Amino acid sequence: MSERRFGIIGIGNMGSAHAVSFFEGKVEGAILSAIADVDEGRRAWASEKFGSSVEVIEDYHNLLSQAKIDAVLIATPHYSHTRIAMEALEAGLHVLIEKPAGVDAAEVRLMNETASKHKDLAFGIMFNQRTNPLFGALRHYVKLGVLGEIKRFNWIINNWYRTQSYYDSAGWRASWSGEGGGVLLNQCPHNLDIWQWIMGMPATLQAFCKVGHFHDIAVEDDVTIYAEYESGASAVFITSTGECPGTNRIEISGTMGKAVAEDGVLKLFLLDEDERKICYTSPEAMPLKRVTRVNLKFPDAPNGHVRILQNFVNHILTGEELIAPGVEGINSLRISNAAYVSSWLGKEVEVPADEATFTALLSEKQRSEIQNSTRRNAPPAHNAATGTYSERWNVRW
Ligand SMILES: NC(=O)c1ccc[n+]([C@@H]2O[C@H](COP(=O)([O-])OP(=O)(O)OC[C@H]3O[C@@H](n4cnc5c(N)ncnc54)[C@H](O)[C@@H]3O)[C@@H](O)[C@H]2O)c1
């Protein structure tokens, strides 16, 4: 058998788009065989769209135990990713999870431990922005040392603009008990992942998470993180869903120059000699050094989700290296967990933050939401997901 049969759990906005990609043959070597969703309307949509060739199931446990599948893609709300992934791995299935890996890094660590017990099974995560060639090039230059030793990383990524109607579109969104966080957990897992993918993990951070600053929501929609590395380098990460038009600008400075990524262009400003050497050897107070400028324009990469699906299938079929191994999902979550702990305690914390502290503080938020009846549990009137990849999920400059 050369094709791998996929089941998809959760066919809302995201899962339905993946389902259509498989169904329309956009992923070579894979077919869509089964779907599970708790929502009757979504199941009706799937039955009509895919016909009798795809089994449509209500309870995902039945999909895991009975459907004729080799792999499962999990596109349910964040809280359930870890639990379903562990059950699927134990059922002997290859697993691809949507981002974020989960809500609580302690649970994600357990999921990773389960995955490590099943080395024969593929385990991936949908970090589609890793396929963007500009981020790949930036990472390559940093790892190669083109910028010298890194001094500072800055990312202003506040072009995740969302309206109140977006937050009202599903009952699980934008609450501590339904979603487990706001912009850091929903929109930014991609950016936090790219940050750590390029730079590695920071050692400490202090974060300022403003709750319901621009929207009527119980979680943060405006964040500033200041982080430090063991090397002495620092990082600033700014995000929000309330600024329009927003900015997407990365600036990395090192001892040999700097890189700026904005508007889909990567600009390199390179020195001939190391600034640290210039600093201590030049007799001049402010020497004007020659800077070589390079502008690199990259094509748009709109099909990142399908590229991750194809890479995952290729990994199963041919052993191709995973672009986004599932176990790496914990890194961005450790940054966001630490940012929450820091913001809640009002102080700098280590990365990773203490797991028990995060779990206890999150539970407190959930309890208070339930006690004060601020839990946003109104179900969506109708999830009108159409099975297409939304523009808003792509990298936008
Ligand atoms: N990679 C990306 O670019 C990207 C983009 C959007 C969403 N996502 C992620 O995809 C996930 C889903 O987001 P969405 O926007 O599609 O949400 P959604 O609310 O539109 O869809 C979630 C679906 O899961 C179903 N569901 C919930 N619990 C279930 C269960 N126990 N068993 C089976 N089905 C269940 C719901 O009925 C719904 O149809 C989130 O974790 C989100 O972060 C990723």
The ligand as an SDF file (V2000), in Angstrom:
LIG
                    3D

 44 48  0  0  0  0  0  0  0  0999 V2000
   -2.0210   26.4430   11.6210 N   0  0  0  0  0  0  0  0  0  0  0  0
   -2.8200   27.4830   11.4610 C   0  0  0  0  0  0  0  0  0  0  0  0
   -2.5120   28.3980   10.6960 O   0  0  0  0  0  0  0  0  0  0  0  0
   -4.1300   27.5250   12.1820 C   0  0  0  0  0  0  0  0  0  0  0  0
   -5.1450   28.3960   11.7540 C   0  0  0  0  0  0  0  0  0  0  0  0
   -6.3740   28.3720   12.4200 C   0  0  0  0  0  0  0  0  0  0  0  0
   -6.5720   27.5240   13.5000 C   0  0  0  0  0  0  0  0  0  0  0  0
   -5.5570   26.7070   13.9160 N   0  0  0  0  0  0  0  0  0  0  0  0
   -5.7540   25.8270   15.0850 C   0  0  0  0  0  0  0  0  0  0  0  0
   -6.7250   24.8300   14.7720 O   0  0  0  0  0  0  0  0  0  0  0  0
   -7.4640   24.5110   15.9580 C   0  0  0  0  0  0  0  0  0  0  0  0
   -8.9540   24.6540   15.6370 C   0  0  0  0  0  0  0  0  0  0  0  0
   -9.2350   25.9960   15.2980 O   0  0  0  0  0  0  0  0  0  0  0  0
  -10.4920   26.3770   14.3920 P   0  0  0  0  0  0  0  0  0  0  0  0
  -10.3600   27.8260   14.0750 O   0  0  0  0  0  0  0  0  0  0  0  0
  -10.6360   25.4020   13.2700 O   0  0  0  0  0  0  0  0  0  0  0  0
  -11.6860   26.1660   15.4410 O   0  0  0  0  0  0  0  0  0  0  0  0
  -13.2160   25.8090   15.1390 P   0  0  0  0  0  0  0  0  0  0  0  0
  -13.9700   26.1350   16.3580 O   0  0  0  0  0  0  0  0  0  0  0  0
  -13.6440   26.4380   13.8330 O   0  0  0  0  0  0  0  0  0  0  0  0
  -13.1880   24.2220   14.9010 O   0  0  0  0  0  0  0  0  0  0  0  0
  -12.9680   23.2880   15.9240 C   0  0  0  0  0  0  0  0  0  0  0  0
  -13.8110   22.0600   15.5940 C   0  0  0  0  0  0  0  0  0  0  0  0
  -13.4950   21.0190   16.5270 O   0  0  0  0  0  0  0  0  0  0  0  0
  -14.7040   20.3800   16.8870 C   0  0  0  0  0  0  0  0  0  0  0  0
  -14.4820   19.7050   18.1660 N   0  0  0  0  0  0  0  0  0  0  0  0
  -14.3490   20.2510   19.3860 C   0  0  0  0  0  0  0  0  0  0  0  0
  -14.1230   19.3110   20.3120 N   0  0  0  0  0  0  0  0  0  0  0  0
  -14.1070   18.1260   19.6470 C   0  0  0  0  0  0  0  0  0  0  0  0
  -13.9230   16.7690   20.0470 C   0  0  0  0  0  0  0  0  0  0  0  0
  -13.6890   16.4470   21.3170 N   0  0  0  0  0  0  0  0  0  0  0  0
  -14.0110   15.8050   19.1070 N   0  0  0  0  0  0  0  0  0  0  0  0
  -14.2460   16.1270   17.8080 C   0  0  0  0  0  0  0  0  0  0  0  0
  -14.4390   17.3820   17.3760 N   0  0  0  0  0  0  0  0  0  0  0  0
  -14.3580   18.3710   18.2810 C   0  0  0  0  0  0  0  0  0  0  0  0
  -15.7360   21.4960   16.9190 C   0  0  0  0  0  0  0  0  0  0  0  0
  -17.0500   21.0140   16.8280 O   0  0  0  0  0  0  0  0  0  0  0  0
  -15.3280   22.3220   15.6960 C   0  0  0  0  0  0  0  0  0  0  0  0
  -15.9720   21.8970   14.5180 O   0  0  0  0  0  0  0  0  0  0  0  0
   -7.0030   25.4770   17.0520 C   0  0  0  0  0  0  0  0  0  0  0  0
   -6.1390   24.8380   17.9310 O   0  0  0  0  0  0  0  0  0  0  0  0
   -6.3120   26.5780   16.2840 C   0  0  0  0  0  0  0  0  0  0  0  0
   -5.2630   27.1930   17.0010 O   0  0  0  0  0  0  0  0  0  0  0  0
   -4.3700   26.6870   13.2700 C   0  0  0  0  0  0  0  0  0  0  0  0
  1  2  1  0
  2  3  2  0
  2  4  1  0
  4  5  1  0
  4 44  2  0
  5  6  2  0
  6  7  1  0
  7  8  2  0
  8  9  1  0
  8 44  1  0
  9 10  1  0
  9 42  1  0
 10 11  1  0
 11 12  1  0
 11 40  1  0
 12 13  1  0
 13 14  1  0
 14 15  2  0
 14 16  1  0
 14 17  1  0
 17 18  1  0
 18 19  2  0
 18 20  1  0
 18 21  1  0
 21 22  1  0
 22 23  1  0
 23 24  1  0
 23 38  1  0
 24 25  1  0
 25 26  1  0
 25 36  1  0
 26 27  1  0
 26 35  1  0
 27 28  2  0
 28 29  1  0
 29 30  1  0
 29 35  2  0
 30 31  1  0
 30 32  2  0
 32 33  1  0
 33 34  2  0
 34 35  1  0
 36 37  1  0
 36 38  1  0
 38 39  1  0
 40 41  1  0
 40 42  1  0
 42 43  1  0
M  CHG  2   8   1  16  -1
M  END
$$$$
